[in-house]
Amino acid sequence: MQNFHKEEAVTLIELLIVIAIIGVVFTAIYNTHLTGWRVWSFSQDRVELQQAARLIMMQIGRDARRAKPAENGIGGGFQLNLVYEGQEIQYKVIKDDDSSLGKLTRTINDETSRSLTAEIIDMDAYNDSQFFDIDKIDEGLVVINLKLKQGNQKYELQNTVYLRN
């Protein structure tokens, strides 16, 4: 009588099945991670645009509520001129020739100029509208139409500011 020892081993088929299962699990984990990253990135761009819009509106609103229209004209379109305690404050949207995006600058007494934004103002979105709508300036009213763009994100905001009389 022969004594056979039964040897246990992993067959090639079993090994391939385990590798396939591990591949499916890793693919599911990777897709979940990638989706989470995309949602976070999408939300982060939106938050940055909202913060920029809020800061712009706060700055312009504060100056406009304290100021009077400049004697040389308030501007309109992409420029707003205000006077506050003898200082002339000018807001102006500047567009780079190579881009469809512009940036907002604030100048005091034609000397001190600083950018309030990076190039995030979507100039192509202003087809029939203007950044500063001064149609109701006789009533002391300025409407600010803010249209921002960063990457694929777009954000639009409109604010009405009453000037000091």
C-alpha positions in Angstrom: 0.0 0.0 0.0 1.3 3.4 -1.0 1.1 6.3 1.4 0.3 9.4 -0.5 0.6 12.7 1.2 -1.9 15.2 0.1 -0.2 18.5 -0.7 -2.1 21.7 -0.7 -1.3 24.5 -3.1 -2.8 27.6 -4.7 -3.7 27.1 -8.3 -3.2 29.7 -11.0 -7.0 30.2 -11.3 -7.3 31.0 -7.6 -4.5 33.4 -7.8 -6.0 35.2 -10.7 -9.4 35.5 -9.0 -7.7 37.1 -5.9 -5.8 39.6 -8.0 -9.1 40.5 -9.9 -10.9 41.1 -6.6 -8.1 43.2 -5.2 -8.1 45.2 -8.4 -11.9 45.9 -8.1 -11.5 47.0 -4.5 -8.6 49.4 -5.3 -10.6 50.8 -8.2 -13.6 51.5 -6.0 -11.4 53.2 -3.4 -9.5 55.3 -6.0 -12.8 56.5 -7.6 -14.2 57.5 -4.2 -11.0 59.4 -3.4 -11.0 61.1 -6.9 -14.7 62.1 -6.6 -14.0 63.6 -3.1 -11.0 65.5 -4.5 -13.1 67.0 -7.4 -15.9 68.0 -5.0 -13.4 69.7 -2.7 -11.7 71.5 -5.5 -15.0 72.7 -7.0 -16.1 74.0 -3.6 -12.8 75.7 -2.9 -12.9 77.7 -6.2 -16.5 78.7 -5.4 -15.6 79.8 -1.9 -12.6 81.9 -3.2 -14.9 83.7 -5.7 -17.5 84.4 -3.0 -14.9 85.7 -0.6 -13.4 88.0 -3.4 -16.9 89.2 -4.2 -17.8 89.9 -0.6 -14.5 91.9 -0.1 -15.1 93.9 -3.3 -18.6 94.8 -2.3 -17.7 95.7 1.2 -14.9 98.0 0.1 -16.9 99.8 -2.6 -20.0 100.0 -0.5 -18.1 101.5 2.5 -16.5 104.1 0.2 -19.7 104.9 -1.7 -21.8 105.3 1.5 -19.3 107.9 2.9 -18.6 109.7 -0.4 -20.2 112.0 -2.9 -20.0 111.8 -6.7 -16.9 113.4 -8.0 -17.3 116.8 -9.6 -15.6 115.6 -12.8 -18.3 112.9 -13.2 -18.9 109.6 -11.5 -17.8 107.5 -14.4 -19.9 104.6 -15.2 -19.3 101.5 -17.2 -16.1 100.2 -15.8 -15.1 103.2 -13.7 -16.5 104.8 -10.5 -15.2 108.2 -9.2 -16.1 109.3 -5.7 -15.0 112.1 -3.3 -14.6 111.6 0.4 -13.2 114.3 2.7 -11.2 115.9 -0.1 -9.8 112.6 -1.4 -10.8 111.4 -4.9 -11.3 107.7 -4.9 -11.4 105.9 -8.3 -12.4 102.3 -8.9 -11.5 101.0 -12.3 -11.7 97.6 -14.0 -8.5 97.0 -16.0 -8.5 94.3 -18.7 -5.4 92.7 -20.1 -5.3 92.5 -23.9 -4.3 88.8 -23.9 -7.1 87.7 -21.6 -10.9 87.9 -21.2 -10.4 88.5 -17.5 -9.9 91.9 -15.8 -9.0 93.1 -12.3 -10.4 95.8 -10.1 -8.1 98.6 -8.9 -8.6 101.4 -6.3 -6.8 104.7 -6.7 -6.7 107.5 -4.3 -5.9 111.1 -5.5 -4.4 109.7 -8.7 -1.4 108.5 -6.6 -1.9 105.4 -4.6 -3.2 102.5 -6.7 -3.7 99.0 -5.6 -5.4 95.9 -7.0 -8.4 94.7 -5.1 -8.6 91.5 -7.1 -6.5 89.1 -9.2 -7.7 88.7 -12.8 -11.0 87.2 -12.0 -13.5 89.7 -13.4 -15.2 88.0 -16.4 -15.2 90.8 -19.0 -16.9 88.6 -21.7 -20.0 88.3 -19.4 -20.6 92.1 -19.7 -22.4 92.1 -23.0 -25.2 94.4 -22.3 -24.5 95.4 -18.7 -21.8 97.5 -17.0 -19.8 97.0 -13.9 -21.0 100.3 -12.4 -24.5 101.1 -13.5 -25.1 104.8 -12.7 -28.5 105.3 -14.4 -30.1 106.3 -11.1 -27.2 108.5 -9.9 -29.6 111.4 -9.6 -31.3 109.4 -6.8 -27.9 108.8 -5.2 -27.9 105.2 -6.3 -25.1 103.1 -7.9 -25.7 99.5 -8.9 -22.6 97.2 -8.9 -22.8 94.2 -11.2 -20.0 91.8 -10.3 -19.3 88.9 -12.6 -16.3 86.8 -11.6 -14.7 83.7 -13.2 -12.0 81.4 -12.0 -11.3 78.2 -13.9 -14.7 76.8 -14.7 -16.4 78.5 -11.9 -18.5 81.6 -12.4 -20.1 83.8 -9.8 -22.5 86.8 -10.3 -23.5 89.3 -7.7 -25.4 92.6 -7.9 -25.4 95.2 -5.1 -27.1 98.5 -4.8 -25.3 101.3 -2.9 -26.7 104.6 -1.9 -24.3 107.6 -2.0 -24.2 110.2 0.7 -26.0 113.4 -0.2 
